[in-house]
Amino acid sequence: MTEEYVSLAEWRSKCEAVKAFSEAQIWVHKHLIHFTLFFFITGLPLISREWFGWLAFVFGYPLSTVIGSYDPYSLGIQVARFIHRISAIGLALVLVPFLLKMLGELRRMEIWPECWRFSCFKKGFEDIIDFYVHRKKVTFPKYNVGQKGWIWTVVVGMVIMYVTGTVMWLRDLFPPSAWEVAHLLHDIGFFIAAIGLIIHVYMALLIPEHRPFVRAMFRTGRLTEEYVKEHHPEWHEKIEKEG
């Protein structure tokens, strides 16, 4: 009798039967984290000198010692602004091909409401309160109403940040009033993004039920059928119907 051995990758492929994220989604999510880190580090000294001016000195002091006759803070602001803009271009180069690729799959993505009636949204919010606050067992699709709201907030927020950032970058092409409004909206969006990111990281890492999703997003892209059936039964039923 011969014994059959399987590799760890083969074993995982058999156990993790449900594909949650494509390779493109995993790739974009990882790069989104990298660029977001650059945005925050370089954006903070541009928003507040009193609180984050020290970051400008961190950026500017090494370069000022080489160039000489330049104020480290002023030089640091210019370096931060340059990295901020280059990061925006880099993220666009990542997002545009991804969005074009996803256009064909847009209708099949699980980011749309299952129902557009007010009662459905009301039930969705009641479900997330029952699940996260009262710790009751609730049936969810792939994403609950809060997660879908977060996805759309990110999409709309990024569009606003790019538009306002472009106006500030090309300020000479716009009237002063437009630049001032863009600057205000960009700063507000920055703080909303910071708060949302903190909540997002907390929900992803500190809620035990979400950890398999995190591993799928960063590693395999797949989930076990048992996990999906237990925690996302509505999504599991949909998968079964679609074969």
N, C-alpha and C positions, 0 to 999 in steps of 0.2 A: 504494500500500500504506500503510495507516495503522498507526502504532505505538500500542501499548496501554500505558498507564502505570497503575501501581497505587500507592496510598499505602503508607506504611510500616506503618500499622495493618492494611491489607488483606494485605500481604505476610506480616506476623507471624501473622495469623489462619490463613493457608494453611500456613505452616511449623509453627506451634505447634498441632498438631492434637489433642493430648491434654489434656483438662481435668483438672488436678490439684487445684485448689482453687476453691471457689465464691466469689462476691463477699462473701457473708456470712462465710465463713471468713477471707478476707483482712481484712475490716473488723474482726472480733473480734481477730485476731492483732495488728493494729496497736495497737488500744486496750489490749490486754493488756500490751503493752510499756510504754505510757504509764503505766498504773496501777501496774505492777510497779516502775517507777522511783520513783514517789511512795511506795510501800510501803517500799522499801529506804531511801530518804533520810530518811523520817520515823520508820522503825522502829529505825534504828541508835542514836539517842540514847536511845530507850526501853529498849534492851537493856543498854547499857554506858555509864556516865558517864565512866569512866576513858579509854576508847578514843574515844568519839564524843560526849562532852559538848560539844565545841566546836560541833557542829551545833546543839545546843540554844541556844547563845549566838547563832549565826547567825540562828536563827528568832526569838529573843526580844529581842535588843538593839535592833533598829530600832523595835519596838513599845513597848519600855520607855522609850525616849527620848520617845515621844509621850504615853504614859499617865503615866509617872512613878511613883515610889514602889513599883515592882515589881522583883524580882530578875530579871535577864535570863535566867538559866538556868531558873528555875522557870517563868517565862512562856514560854520557848522549848519546854519540855517540854509545856506545855498546848497550844501552837500545833501542835507535831508530832503530838500525840495527836489533836487535832481534824482535821488534814489526813488523818491515817492512817484515821480512821473515815469521813470523807467520801469518801475514795478507795475504801474498801470498799463503800460504798453505790453509788458511781458504777459500779464494776466489776460489781456485782450487776445494775444496770439494763442493762448491756450483755450480760451472760451469760444472764440468764433468758430474754429473747426469743430469743436464739440457740439455746439448748438446746431450747426448745419447737419452734423451727423444724426442728431436726435430729432430733427424735424420729421423724419419719416416714422418715428416711433412715438410721436407726441400724443396721439390719441390713446395709445395703449399704456402710457405711463400712469402710475397710480397716484398722480398728484391732483386729480380733479375730484370735486365732491361727488359722492355717490348719488346725492339728491340735492337739488337746489332750493328746496322749500325751507322756510324759516324754521319749521318744526324739526327738520333734519339737522340743521346747524345747532339748534338748541339742545337736541339730544346728544350731539357730538361733544359739546362742551360739558354737559352733565356727565357723560361717560368718562372724560378725562379727569374730572373732579372726583368721581367715584373711584377711579383707578389710582390716581396719584395721591389723593388726599385721604380718602376713606379706605384705600387698599382693598377694594372689592374686585371681584373677577368680572371683567367686561370683555365683550367680543369686539375686536378691532379688525379693520382691513389692514393692508400693508402699512399705511400711515394713518394715524388718527388725525382729528381735525386740527389739533395744535401743531403737529408736525407738518401738515400740509400748509398751515398758515405760515410757519417758519420758512418753508421752501419758497413760497410766493413773496414773502417779505424780503428774502435774500435777492430774488430775481428783480423785483421792483426797486429795491434799495440800490442794487448795483447799477441799474439804469440811471437812477437819479444821481448817484455819485459820479458816474462817468460824464453825464451831461453837465453837472455843476463844475466838475473838475476841468472839463474842456473850456468852459466859459472863463474860469479863473486863469487857466494857462494862456489862453488867447485873449486876455482882457482888453487889449488894444482894439479888438474888432467889435467890442460891445460897449454900450453906454455904461457909465459908472453905476447907475441904478441896477442894471442887470448883474454886474459883477458883485455888488453888495448883497443882493438876494442870493446869488449862487454861493457866495462865501458863507452866508448864514445857514443855508440848507445843507451845505457840505459839512459844516461843523456839527449841526444837529444830527445828520446821518451818521457821522463818526461816533457820537456818543450812543446813539441807538444801537449801532452795530456792536459796540463794546458791551453793552448790557445784554443784548441778544446772544452774543458769543459766550459770555459767562454762563447764561442759562443753558445754552445748547451743550456746552462741555459738561456742565453738572448733570444734565439729564442723560447724556450719553455714557458717562463714566460711573456715576454713582447710583444709577437705577439698575439693579441686577438684571431685570428683564430685558434691558436694552444692550447689554454687553455682547451677546452673540451678533447683533446687528453691527456693532462697532468692529468686531473682528472680521465680519464679512466685508465691511467697507474698506478695511485696510489690508486684508490678506486674501482670502479665498473668493470672496464675492458670493458665497453660498451659505445656506442655512439648512439645518436638519429638518426633515419633514415633521418630526415630532414637535420641535420647537414652534414651527409655523402653525401647526394644527392646534397647539395649546394656547399660544399667545396671540395669534392672528387668524382666528378661524374663518372669518369672512374672506380673507385673502386666500386661505387654503381651499375653501369651497369654489372660489373663482378659478383657481388653478386647475382643480379637478374637472370643472365644467369645460375648460379650454383644452383639457387633455395634456 
